[in-house]
């Protein structure tokens, strides 16, 4: 896993970094890439059976829209697991929510959710915070001195 310096500069706390890392680890742990490929291959195969070897534009659009839904489901699952992973650490387990709040503030216009690979940021923040309340692990305070020093060196 790689962390780009731009992400570290963008974030405000070490908890947010831990939340983003937990989210990305969840994608790997939950095997989202391989599951997505399996579903995409399965949908394409079924459409080729139904429509022949040369599916038309409508079939391609249907496949794409189906994949967007799977992508959103995987994002929701990764958000949920990020909270679970951080529950057993000193970090505030809703750290990923801080990232999404900040990212949404800078996003400007938004694409309708049904056309996006990611859920609505506001919905994500609410779900992450609700899971953190359920697990009683939100609001922990972390000393950010080391994180701030890292940011200053980038």
PLY file of the C-alpha trace (Angstrom):
ply
format ascii 1.0
element vertex 154
property float x
property float y
property float z
element edge 153
property int vertex1
property int vertex2
end_header
0.00 0.00 0.00
1.27 3.44 -0.89
0.37 6.75 0.75
0.85 9.83 -1.38
2.32 12.89 0.30
-0.62 14.93 -1.00
-3.00 12.91 1.17
-0.89 13.52 4.26
-0.77 17.25 3.48
-4.54 17.31 2.90
-5.53 15.64 6.18
-5.78 17.42 9.51
-5.21 14.60 12.00
-3.52 11.26 12.38
-6.98 9.79 13.10
-8.07 10.79 9.60
-5.02 9.10 8.10
-5.71 5.97 10.14
-9.33 6.04 8.93
-8.34 6.31 5.27
-5.77 3.52 5.67
-8.36 1.35 7.41
-10.74 1.96 4.51
-8.14 0.94 1.93
-7.06 -2.10 3.95
-10.71 -3.15 4.06
-10.86 -3.13 0.24
-7.97 -5.62 0.18
-9.17 -7.66 3.15
-12.70 -7.96 1.77
-11.31 -8.79 -1.71
-13.32 -6.10 -3.45
-11.20 -6.07 -6.61
-11.46 -9.79 -7.24
-15.17 -9.83 -6.34
-15.76 -6.92 -8.70
-13.99 -8.70 -11.55
-16.01 -11.86 -10.91
-19.27 -9.91 -11.01
-18.26 -7.95 -14.10
-17.29 -11.13 -15.92
-20.52 -12.79 -14.83
-22.70 -9.90 -16.02
-20.84 -9.67 -19.32
-21.15 -13.42 -19.83
-24.89 -13.41 -19.15
-25.46 -10.46 -21.46
-23.46 -12.16 -24.22
-25.64 -15.26 -23.81
-28.82 -13.21 -23.97
-27.78 -10.76 -26.68
-25.21 -12.72 -28.69
-21.50 -12.16 -29.03
-21.82 -8.47 -30.00
-23.83 -6.74 -27.27
-25.18 -3.37 -28.27
-24.69 -0.05 -26.52
-27.65 -0.64 -24.19
-26.08 -3.84 -22.86
-22.77 -2.04 -22.27
-24.56 0.73 -20.36
-26.45 -1.83 -18.27
-23.20 -3.56 -17.38
-21.59 -0.24 -16.42
-24.50 0.84 -14.23
-24.48 -2.55 -12.52
-20.79 -2.16 -11.77
-21.38 1.30 -10.25
-23.81 -0.23 -7.76
-21.27 -2.90 -6.80
-18.60 -0.21 -6.37
-20.84 1.80 -4.04
-21.59 -1.32 -1.99
-17.88 -2.03 -1.62
-17.21 1.57 -0.56
-19.89 1.33 2.14
-18.43 -1.96 3.34
-14.89 -0.51 3.42
-16.15 2.48 5.45
-17.81 0.11 7.92
-14.73 -2.05 8.30
-12.50 0.99 8.74
-14.47 1.82 11.89
-14.25 -1.80 13.08
-10.50 -1.98 12.49
-9.81 1.24 14.40
-12.04 0.21 17.29
-9.20 -1.76 18.85
-6.66 1.05 18.51
-6.03 4.34 20.31
-7.35 6.21 17.24
-10.81 7.70 17.00
-12.55 5.05 14.94
-14.54 7.58 12.91
-11.38 9.14 11.46
-12.44 8.42 7.88
-15.48 10.68 8.39
-13.16 13.68 8.82
-11.59 12.91 5.47
-14.98 12.74 3.74
-16.16 16.00 5.34
-13.06 17.77 4.09
-13.19 16.16 0.64
-16.88 17.02 0.21
-16.23 20.65 1.11
-13.70 20.89 -1.72
-15.62 18.82 -4.27
-17.95 21.52 -5.59
-20.56 19.98 -7.88
-21.58 16.41 -7.22
-22.58 13.65 -9.58
-25.89 11.89 -8.84
-25.12 8.85 -6.70
-26.58 6.35 -9.18
-23.95 7.51 -11.73
-21.05 7.45 -9.28
-18.70 4.72 -8.10
-18.89 6.18 -4.58
-21.78 6.87 -2.21
-22.82 10.41 -1.31
-20.18 11.88 1.07
-22.80 13.11 3.55
-24.36 9.66 3.74
-20.93 8.14 4.27
-20.09 10.50 7.12
-23.40 9.73 8.84
-22.89 5.96 8.46
-19.30 6.07 9.75
-20.29 8.18 12.74
-23.29 5.94 13.49
-21.06 2.84 13.45
-18.56 4.59 15.73
-21.35 5.44 18.19
-22.58 1.84 18.03
-19.09 0.57 18.90
-18.55 3.39 21.42
-15.18 4.31 19.94
-15.69 7.83 18.57
-14.14 11.00 19.92
-10.85 9.61 21.13
-8.12 12.20 21.09
-4.77 11.45 19.56
-1.61 13.48 20.00
-1.01 14.90 16.52
2.47 16.28 17.21
4.19 13.51 15.24
1.69 13.83 12.39
2.16 17.61 12.23
5.93 17.14 12.17
5.57 14.66 9.29
3.42 17.16 7.40
5.96 19.93 7.93
8.70 17.76 6.42
6.77 17.09 3.20
0 1
1 2
2 3
3 4
4 5
5 6
6 7
7 8
8 9
9 10
10 11
11 12
12 13
13 14
14 15
15 16
16 17
17 18
18 19
19 20
20 21
21 22
22 23
23 24
24 25
25 26
26 27
27 28
28 29
29 30
30 31
31 32
32 33
33 34
34 35
35 36
36 37
37 38
38 39
39 40
40 41
41 42
42 43
43 44
44 45
45 46
46 47
47 48
48 49
49 50
50 51
51 52
52 53
53 54
54 55
55 56
56 57
57 58
58 59
59 60
60 61
61 62
62 63
63 64
64 65
65 66
66 67
67 68
68 69
69 70
70 71
71 72
72 73
73 74
74 75
75 76
76 77
77 78
78 79
79 80
80 81
81 82
82 83
83 84
84 85
85 86
86 87
87 88
88 89
89 90
90 91
91 92
92 93
93 94
94 95
95 96
96 97
97 98
98 99
99 100
100 101
101 102
102 103
103 104
104 105
105 106
106 107
107 108
108 109
109 110
110 111
111 112
112 113
113 114
114 115
115 116
116 117
117 118
118 119
119 120
120 121
121 122
122 123
123 124
124 125
125 126
126 127
127 128
128 129
129 130
130 131
131 132
132 133
133 134
134 135
135 136
136 137
137 138
138 139
139 140
140 141
141 142
142 143
143 144
144 145
145 146
146 147
147 148
148 149
149 150
150 151
151 152
152 153
